[in-house]
């Protein structure tokens, strides 16, 4: 049994009916046409997205802290009520 050559298909290729995605390589020479402008815009959008993500995560953490505090206080109250009955 020989290994896969370039003419044979792999097991995954036999079940994948979608075409392979095209790969675009603009290289380091910047032949993509204004790549520095698009890179700056991309970095700006990523930065804005990270700011929003940070705000949402901060709000979520605050809610988790509040919920945890309420839960512990509820357990604490239940334990104190049962020990006071004895």
CORSUL-V748281 format. One record per residue. PHI is phi in whole degrees, 0 to 359 (none if undefined). D_CENTER is the distance of its C-alpha to the mean C-alpha in Angstrom with 2 decimals. Layout:
phi	d_center
PHI	D_CENTER
PHI	D_CENTER
This chain:
phi	d_center
none	41.46
266	40.04
286	36.50
291	34.59
263	36.14
291	34.75
266	36.67
270	35.36
258	32.20
278	29.78
301	29.06
295	25.66
293	27.45
292	30.01
256	27.56
263	25.31
267	27.20
276	24.79
289	25.70
294	23.76
292	21.71
286	23.70
249	22.92
252	24.09
244	25.09
276	26.47
74	27.46
271	28.12
278	31.07
74	29.06
285	30.72
284	27.83
82	29.80
69	28.66
294	25.57
291	25.88
294	25.82
292	22.77
293	21.00
296	22.07
296	20.94
297	17.50
297	17.24
295	18.60
294	16.13
296	13.14
299	15.11
296	15.79
296	12.24
293	11.48
297	14.71
295	13.88
298	10.65
297	12.96
297	15.62
295	13.77
295	12.62
297	16.24
297	17.72
298	15.87
296	17.10
299	20.53
295	20.69
296	19.85
299	22.55
297	25.01
296	24.51
295	24.93
298	28.00
298	29.52
297	28.96
294	30.64
296	33.44
296	34.04
296	34.30
300	36.51
298	38.78
296	39.11
293	40.05
292	42.56
294	44.17
287	44.71
283	46.20
285	48.50
289	49.96
283	51.30
